[in-house]
Amino acid sequence: MISKSQIASAKRGDLPGMLEMLGVNLIRDGKGYQSASHDSLKLFQRDGIWLYKWWSRDGEVGDGIQYLQRYFNMSFLQAVQLLSGVSITSKTKQVAIDWHTTSWQQKSARLISAAGRYLFKPNGKERLKYLIEDRGLQIETIKRYHLGWLPAQSHMPSKIVVPCYNSRGGLIRIRFRIDEPKENGRYRISKGSDPSSPYPIGVAQEKPVIIVESELDAILIAQEAGDIFGVVGTGSTSSKLTASAVQYLNNKIPGILICMDNDQSGQDKADILKKELSNSVNCTIPVEYGKDPGEAWKNMDLREWFKKNKQKEL
């Protein structure tokens, strides 16, 4: 059963952070936030509870639980658990972030396998072209990191599939990049995914690390400079490093380049990481080259640029 205290905790949970993890792009609006793609959608706090109001939808208002139910098709139990961070058991089933379960892993493996096949079929050629020409990824890299594409099906839009793994190689999340988003932003994650854990690639003791936002950016840097650097993709500026991750990075890694996006949200997060990670420097991509490594690769040699910053700063 869900207790009143669990519901209260969920209503006070970090709704803006959770929505960013789920792919909703938000921008600061005074003390609250608004949607980057729908400026009539506002998020604000009242008595410690996060609420939303969607002015263009007849002033629809609700709390975080209701938002996740209405716009992410979650059950009440799932929404409460996600916002409160507490695993809740009902009489009939466990409602959980179930990325660690055998059934979720098997279902996700089938989805990833199918997406990999679709990407290299004729219908996937435009998305394959995007990954190569717009994101700078090589065919070998695309296959190595199990990237894929799924065509539209009934009410589900077509999307690029980006699997994310933990340091032990276990699948923790599947992020979707929607080809033609209509609302709630371009990015989503599959149901049951771990929305907040970072995606480490090639992280090892005594090897410098680069921290970026996008998982696709992390894959790009691993392709270009993985022999020199480990990479961590946070997936969102709202994701937080665990205490154990901070301890590992501080004690085992010789230097850390923080390369969050050069927008306000990214720089706010970079400031937080700089305080947490003792042997780190801010290594943001210069604005003239692009917002992030995924844009900058066309205008600069990422490998050489990170090498120079490593030699100069660390």
Secondary structure, 3 states (H helix, E strand, C coil): CCCHHHHHHHHCCCHHHHHHHCCCCEEEECCEEEECCCCCEEEEEECCEEEEEEHHHCCEEEEHHHHHHHHHCCCHHHHHHHHHCCCEECCCCEECCCCCCHHHHHHHHHHHHHHHHHHCCHHHHHHHHHHHHHCCCCHHHHHHCCCEEECCECCECCEEEEEEECCCCCEEEEEEEECCCCCCCCEEECCCCCCCCCEEECCCCCCCEEEECCHHHHHHHHHHHCCCCEEEECCCCCCCCCHHHHHHHHHHCCCEEECCCCCHHHHHHHHHHHHHCCCEEECCCCHHHCCCHHHHCCCCCHHHHHHHHHHHHC
